[in-house]
Structure formats: structure tokens, C-alpha cells
Amino acid sequence: MPKRILIGTVTSDKTDKTVTVKVERRVKHPLYGKIIKRSKKYHAHDEANEYNEGDTVRIEETKPISKTKTWKVIDRITASKGKAVEADLEVAEATPGGE
């Protein structure tokens, strides 16, 4: 049986060697016919802790690694924009009157 491969976004990288990946899929509502989003989170193995929050990654089904981990990250599709960093800027005071 072939291994399933899914594409999703990393939502958490806080645990050691594990990332949480949110996979969204679009399904048609059975009665109303509207296309709606359904999502599920998977715990995926990240051996080198190289994937960060916001990255779009591909995950592959594997044998169970732990109680909740049965997926492994294959590669990064797109990198995240980065985390917000506070800037410490010094602004010179302007004198009244424009001098």
C-alpha cells in the first residue's frame, strides 16, 4: 500500500523533534453544495528541528514513531515570512518651530 503524502502548514514547533502540521481540505457540503474547508492537525517527526512555524511542508505517513506521531516531514515547500522582532529605535526629538 502506498504511503500517503499531505501538504500543510506548520502551526507549532515547540516540542523537540516534532512539529504540528495543519492540513486543510475543501469538501462540498452534502445538502447545500457549498464548498467548505475542513482541517486536521497531525504531529510529524522533524529530526533536525529545522522547520519553523508558518512553513508549508509535505508530510509522509510512516510506521508509528510515538503514541501520536505517525507522520514524517519530507521537505519544505515555502518558508515562513519570519517571526515579529521588536525594534529598538532611538528617535531624535524635533524642536518646536522647525529649527
CORVEN-V915878 format. One record per residue. N is the residue number from 1. RES is the residue in one small letter. NEAR is the number of other C-alpha atoms within 8 Angstrom. Layout:
BEGIN
n->[N & N]
res->[RES & RES]
near->[NEAR & NEAR]
END
This chain:
BEGIN
n->[1 & 2 & 3 & 4 & 5 & 6 & 7 & 8 & 9 & 10 & 11 & 12 & 13 & 14 & 15 & 16 & 17 & 18 & 19 & 20 & 21 & 22 & 23 & 24 & 25 & 26 & 27 & 28 & 29 & 30 & 31 & 32 & 33 & 34 & 35 & 36 & 37 & 38 & 39 & 40 & 41 & 42 & 43 & 44 & 45 & 46 & 47 & 48 & 49 & 50 & 51 & 52 & 53 & 54 & 55 & 56 & 57 & 58 & 59 & 60 & 61 & 62 & 63 & 64 & 65 & 66 & 67 & 68 & 69 & 70 & 71 & 72 & 73 & 74 & 75 & 76 & 77 & 78 & 79 & 80 & 81 & 82 & 83 & 84 & 85 & 86 & 87 & 88 & 89 & 90 & 91 & 92 & 93 & 94 & 95 & 96 & 97 & 98 & 99]
res->[m & p & k & r & i & l & i & g & t & v & t & s & d & k & t & d & k & t & v & t & v & k & v & e & r & r & v & k & h & p & l & y & g & k & i & i & k & r & s & k & k & y & h & a & h & d & e & a & n & e & y & n & e & g & d & t & v & r & i & e & e & t & k & p & i & s & k & t & k & t & w & k & v & i & d & r & i & t & a & s & k & g & k & a & v & e & a & d & l & e & v & a & e & a & t & p & g & g & e]
near->[2 & 3 & 7 & 6 & 8 & 8 & 9 & 12 & 12 & 16 & 10 & 10 & 13 & 6 & 7 & 6 & 9 & 13 & 15 & 12 & 13 & 12 & 12 & 9 & 7 & 8 & 8 & 8 & 9 & 5 & 4 & 5 & 7 & 6 & 8 & 8 & 8 & 8 & 8 & 7 & 8 & 10 & 12 & 14 & 13 & 12 & 7 & 5 & 10 & 6 & 10 & 10 & 10 & 11 & 13 & 13 & 14 & 13 & 14 & 12 & 10 & 9 & 6 & 9 & 9 & 6 & 5 & 7 & 11 & 13 & 14 & 11 & 11 & 8 & 7 & 10 & 8 & 7 & 8 & 9 & 5 & 5 & 4 & 4 & 4 & 4 & 4 & 4 & 4 & 4 & 4 & 4 & 4 & 5 & 6 & 5 & 4 & 5 & 4]
END
